[in-house]
Amino acid sequence: MTPHAPQEHHHPSTSAMEHARTGPVSPAARTYADEHGDVSDWTTEWFEIYAELGGIQ
């Protein structure tokens, strides 16, 4: 058995990107999403901050 390569961070799914713009999220998370543009370009850190602001439920 060969060891697995470290997993890379992948862009979020289309549904996750749509949720960032239209889902039931807090006002702070929606503002954050609006300020950071296209979520397909977001880093893992930006998604973590978005989640802390109430953007992922």
C-alpha positions in Angstrom: 0.0 0.0 0.0 1.4 3.4 -0.9 1.1 6.4 1.3 -1.5 9.0 0.3 -0.3 12.4 -0.8 -1.4 15.3 1.3 -4.8 16.6 0.2 -4.9 20.0 -1.4 -7.5 22.5 -0.6 -10.1 22.6 -3.4 -12.4 25.3 -4.4 -15.8 25.1 -2.8 -18.6 23.5 -4.7 -21.0 25.6 -6.8 -23.7 25.2 -4.1 -21.3 26.5 -1.4 -20.5 29.5 -3.6 -24.2 30.2 -4.2 -24.9 29.9 -0.5 -22.3 32.6 0.3 -24.3 35.0 -1.7 -27.9 34.0 -1.2 -28.1 31.6 1.8 -29.6 32.4 5.2 -26.5 34.0 6.7 -25.9 36.7 9.3 -25.7 40.3 8.0 -22.0 40.4 9.0 -21.2 37.3 6.9 -23.2 38.7 3.9 -21.2 41.9 4.1 -17.9 40.0 4.4 -18.9 37.9 1.3 -19.8 41.1 -0.6 -16.4 42.7 0.3 -14.4 39.6 -0.7 -15.8 39.1 -4.2 -16.0 35.8 -6.1 -15.9 33.0 -3.5 -14.2 30.7 -6.0 -11.1 32.8 -5.4 -11.4 32.6 -1.6 -8.7 31.1 0.6 -9.3 28.6 3.3 -8.7 31.4 5.8 -11.4 33.6 4.2 -13.9 30.7 4.5 -13.0 30.2 8.1 -13.6 33.8 8.9 -16.9 33.7 6.9 -18.0 30.7 9.0 -17.1 32.5 12.3 -19.3 35.4 11.2 -22.3 33.1 10.9 -22.1 32.3 7.2 -22.0 28.5 7.4 -24.8 26.9 9.3 
